[in-house]
């Protein structure tokens, strides 16, 4: 998960930094620091990822077309 993906995921959910911080149970300063490209503890990144995934975001790995995010398909479409 890159800083760019975090910003994209926040935009997709229409979340501000504080919204993500609250959902991931980290500080807003931590989110801002990570989004500016600074390193983060693996547990912090897992908490951020879990917050996004719990709200319907999937992370798309680099696959030749660039890393990204998307909304997960509803379970009823599987």
C-alpha positions in Angstrom: 0.0 0.0 0.0 1.5 3.3 -1.2 1.0 6.8 0.0 -0.8 7.5 -3.3 -3.1 4.5 -2.8 -4.0 5.8 0.7 -4.9 9.2 -0.8 -6.9 7.5 -3.6 -8.8 5.4 -1.1 -9.6 8.3 1.1 -10.9 10.2 -2.0 -13.0 7.3 -3.1 -14.7 7.2 0.4 -14.8 11.0 0.6 -12.9 10.8 3.9 -10.6 13.4 5.3 -7.5 12.6 7.2 -9.4 12.7 10.5 -12.0 10.2 9.1 -9.3 7.7 8.2 -7.4 8.3 11.5 -10.5 7.6 13.5 -11.4 4.4 11.5 -7.8 3.1 11.8 -7.4 4.2 15.4 -4.2 6.2 14.7 -3.6 9.9 14.9 -4.3 12.3 12.0 -0.6 13.3 12.2 0.4 9.7 11.5 -1.8 9.7 8.4 -0.4 13.0 7.1 3.1 11.7 7.7 2.5 8.5 5.8 0.8 10.3 2.9 3.8 12.5 2.6 6.0 9.4 2.0 7.4 8.8 5.4 7.8 5.3 6.7 5.3 3.7 9.1 5.2 0.7 11.4 3.8 -2.4 9.7 1.0 -2.6 12.4 0.0 1.0 11.5 -0.2 0.1 7.8 -2.3 -3.0 8.6 -4.7 -0.9 10.7 -5.1 1.6 7.8 -5.6 -1.2 5.3 -8.1 -2.9 7.5 -10.1 0.3 7.9 -10.3 0.7 4.2 -11.2 -2.9 3.5 -14.0 -2.8 6.2 -15.4 0.1 4.2 -15.4 -1.6 0.8 -12.0 -0.6 -0.7 -9.7 -3.1 -2.4 -6.0 -2.4 -3.1 -4.8 -3.3 -6.6 -1.1 -4.2 -6.8 1.3 -3.0 -9.4 0.5 -5.2 -12.4 1.9 -3.3 -15.3 -0.9 -0.8 -15.2 0.0 0.9 -11.9 -1.1 0.3 -8.4 -4.5 1.6 -7.5 -7.7 1.1 -5.5 -11.3 0.1 -6.3 -14.5 -0.6 -4.6 -14.9 -4.3 -3.8 -17.7 -6.1 -5.4 -20.7 -6.7 -3.2 -20.9 -10.3 -1.9 -24.1 -10.8 -3.8 -22.2 -10.4 -7.1 -19.6 -13.2 -6.4 
